[in-house]
Every structure is written in structure tokens, then in C-alpha cells.
Amino acid sequence: MAVIDERDTVREEAPPHGAIGMSTAYRISDAAPAPRAMEFRRRVLHVDAAIGEHPIDHDEVYYVTSGEGEVVSDGRRARLRPGMAAYLYRGAVVGIRQKGKEPLSLIIAYPNPPGALAKGR
């Protein structure tokens, strides 16, 4: 078991896949000892920030805890608000953008690639 306080994992950085705006990243699973089979993170997209569209080679979940956003998967868009999740499928081109006046806080979870366990990732 690993117990991780997100405050120990926080950093300010541009969001991945395009560096659109700024975000607060909580790379929670990075603090778990290797090997680990999944990633679990929280990211707060500041106003006008986005995780740019990118292809995924695994299923992935975006779960909104506060704020509002718009998720895209293969060109299809949907508005998300707190308590909503977008389950994104392997092979899709996905991304999410903050909408509204408040930052968008979301949990992101996905599996590590099969070879990552052998590498101690």
C-alpha cells in the first residue's frame, strides 16, 4: 500500500499536449513505488487552459470534481460539470478544455503501457 498526500505532488506547469495555458498538476501516482500498473492524477486547468487533442493507446477517464469543461473525442464534443466522467476509448484523439469562469479540476486515470511494469515505471 502507498498512501500519498496530493500536496506532496503539486507543481505548476503547462498542460500536456500543446501547452495551452497553465495548470496545477498533482502527479499522485508518480509518488507510488514502482512498479505500478496505472496512473492516477489530478489536474486543475486554469481559465482558458486545455489538455490538447492527442491520440491515446489505452482507455482513459476524465472525472470532473469542480468547474466546467468541454471534452473532445474524435471530433465529438460534450460539456462536463462536477460529478461527470468522460470514459475515453483506446485509439481515439482526445482532449479537454476549461470553460466558464472557474478553473476546471479533474481526476485523470489510465493504465501504464504493458512494458512499463518491467521497466519499473
Buried (B, 14 or more C-beta within 10 A) or exposed (E): EEEBEEEEBBEEEEBBBBEBBBBBBBBBBBBBEEEBEEBBBBBBBBBEBBBBBEEBEBBBBBBBEEBBBBBBBEEEEEEBEEEBBBEBEEEBEBBBBBBEEEBBBBBBBBBBEEEBEEEEB
